[in-house]
Amino acid sequence: MREKLLSRIEDELLRLRHDVGRSARDRSGPVGFGIDGALVSGLTDGTLTPQQERELAGQVARLLPYHWAQSNSSAEAMSQVTDFLGGQRELAVWLDRFPGFPRLAARLYVFMGLLDRLSETSAVVTALREDRERTPYPPGLRGYLVPETDDETVAGISFRIEEHLSDGETDKAVDLALAMADWLRRAAPRAQEIDPGLHDLGELMDHSHQDLQDAAAELHPA
């Protein structure tokens, strides 16, 4: 995972995104998913084997989309892992060490963190609104965008990515993230015209797109 992407996000990657709808609020974590307390203890005291650490990373990654609906025991275990690693950004870095779903989940959450930051940037919202005057529904985003583009638009996509993950629709989450990265990449030059501080937006989207593609390819090797 690229340090430049991590430097652009807040530490709080796991939070209630956008407006959690009724269907999301009513969901609970998946049956059979949890975090093995013995593995957590092994992580914190440094006794895990590489295979055990991979197993723990898989358990943590599978629970990320349910951070708002975990059992008390799972939430406590997640907090122990996160605190031991040094925070949620460090959790993403740790997960990124493990190919497969842990790495993909880490990169999706970092990308969602970028979207959360960009949703607060008026120049990005303006650039996207102007782009939609030419292309009302960018490729891959029909069905996700409402007609009006406002400061909820980007955050709403972040929420929908996480929603796909919580529904077990990993491929849809990836496709949506890639489509959003493409749209932001296309709008980046205009956003930079409005706000020169966004000079690296296109580069960030290039990096995000490539990182997500690479991680997704590990789940579906040719």
Solvent accessible surface area in square Angstrom, and as a share of the most:
residue,aa,sasa,rsa
1,M,53,0.24
2,R,85,0.31
3,E,127,0.57
4,K,64,0.27
5,L,5,0.03
6,L,14,0.07
7,S,57,0.36
8,R,85,0.31
9,I,5,0.03
10,E,99,0.45
11,D,63,0.32
12,E,97,0.44
13,L,6,0.03
14,L,24,0.12
15,R,81,0.29
16,L,107,0.53
17,R,2,0.01
18,H,77,0.34
19,D,104,0.54
20,V,20,0.11
21,G,28,0.27
22,R,174,0.63
23,S,69,0.45
24,A,3,0.03
25,R,147,0.54
26,D,105,0.54
27,R,63,0.23
28,S,83,0.53
29,G,24,0.23
30,P,37,0.24
31,V,153,0.88
32,G,79,0.76
33,F,93,0.39
34,G,31,0.29
35,I,23,0.11
36,D,61,0.31
37,G,45,0.43
38,A,75,0.58
39,L,11,0.06
40,V,2,0.01
41,S,62,0.40
42,G,5,0.05
43,L,16,0.08
44,T,59,0.35
45,D,92,0.48
46,G,65,0.63
47,T,95,0.55
48,L,34,0.17
49,T,68,0.40
50,P,98,0.62
51,Q,106,0.47
52,Q,69,0.31
53,E,29,0.13
54,R,112,0.41
55,E,84,0.38
56,L,0,0.00
57,A,0,0.00
58,G,21,0.21
59,Q,41,0.18
60,V,0,0.00
61,A,0,0.00
62,R,102,0.37
63,L,6,0.03
64,L,4,0.02
65,P,3,0.02
66,Y,19,0.07
67,H,35,0.16
68,W,61,0.21
69,A,27,0.21
70,Q,32,0.14
71,S,64,0.41
72,N,137,0.70
73,S,85,0.55
74,S,12,0.08
75,A,41,0.31
76,E,97,0.43
77,A,9,0.07
78,M,11,0.05
79,S,54,0.35
80,Q,79,0.35
81,V,0,0.00
82,T,15,0.09
83,D,109,0.56
84,F,101,0.42
85,L,39,0.20
86,G,54,0.52
87,G,13,0.13
88,Q,37,0.16
89,R,81,0.30
90,E,76,0.34
91,L,5,0.02
92,A,4,0.03
93,V,68,0.39
94,W,8,0.03
95,L,1,0.00
96,D,14,0.07
97,R,140,0.51
98,F,16,0.07
99,P,83,0.52
100,G,14,0.14
101,F,15,0.06
102,P,12,0.08
103,R,44,0.16
104,L,0,0.00
105,A,1,0.00
106,A,1,0.01
107,R,31,0.11
108,L,0,0.00
109,Y,3,0.01
110,V,3,0.01
111,F,3,0.01
112,M,0,0.00
113,G,5,0.05
114,L,4,0.02
115,L,0,0.00
116,D,14,0.07
117,R,98,0.36
118,L,17,0.08
119,S,11,0.07
120,E,145,0.65
121,T,29,0.17
122,S,90,0.58
123,A,4,0.03
124,V,1,0.00
125,V,11,0.06
126,T,41,0.24
127,A,2,0.02
128,L,0,0.00
129,R,100,0.36
130,E,47,0.21
131,D,5,0.03
132,R,19,0.07
133,E,135,0.61
134,R,171,0.63
135,T,50,0.29
136,P,78,0.49
137,Y,60,0.23
138,P,2,0.01
139,P,102,0.64
140,G,54,0.52
141,L,0,0.00
142,R,173,0.63
143,G,65,0.62
144,Y,54,0.21
145,L,14,0.07
146,V,99,0.57
147,P,116,0.73
148,E,120,0.54
149,T,5,0.03
150,D,47,0.25
151,D,91,0.47
152,E,90,0.40
153,T,14,0.08
154,V,0,0.00
155,A,17,0.13
156,G,13,0.12
157,I,1,0.00
158,S,0,0.00
159,F,26,0.11
160,R,73,0.27
161,I,0,0.00
162,E,6,0.03
163,E,34,0.15
164,H,16,0.07
165,L,9,0.04
166,S,8,0.05
167,D,67,0.34
168,G,59,0.56
169,E,58,0.26
170,T,24,0.14
171,D,74,0.38
172,K,105,0.45
173,A,0,0.00
174,V,8,0.05
175,D,91,0.47
176,L,2,0.01
177,A,0,0.00
178,L,28,0.14
179,A,12,0.09
180,M,0,0.00
181,A,0,0.00
182,D,55,0.28
183,W,1,0.00
184,L,0,0.00
185,R,85,0.31
186,R,104,0.38
187,A,5,0.04
188,A,6,0.05
189,P,85,0.54
190,R,92,0.33
191,A,0,0.00
192,Q,76,0.34
193,E,124,0.56
194,I,68,0.34
195,D,51,0.27
196,P,99,0.62
197,G,55,0.53
198,L,25,0.13
199,H,119,0.53
200,D,10,0.05
201,L,3,0.01
202,G,20,0.19
203,E,74,0.33
204,L,10,0.05
205,M,0,0.00
206,D,62,0.32
207,H,41,0.18
208,S,4,0.02
209,H,23,0.10
210,Q,81,0.36
211,D,9,0.05
212,L,2,0.01
213,Q,79,0.35
214,D,65,0.34
215,A,0,0.00
216,A,17,0.14
217,A,58,0.45
218,E,68,0.30
219,L,58,0.29
220,H,117,0.52
221,P,105,0.66
222,A,154,1.20
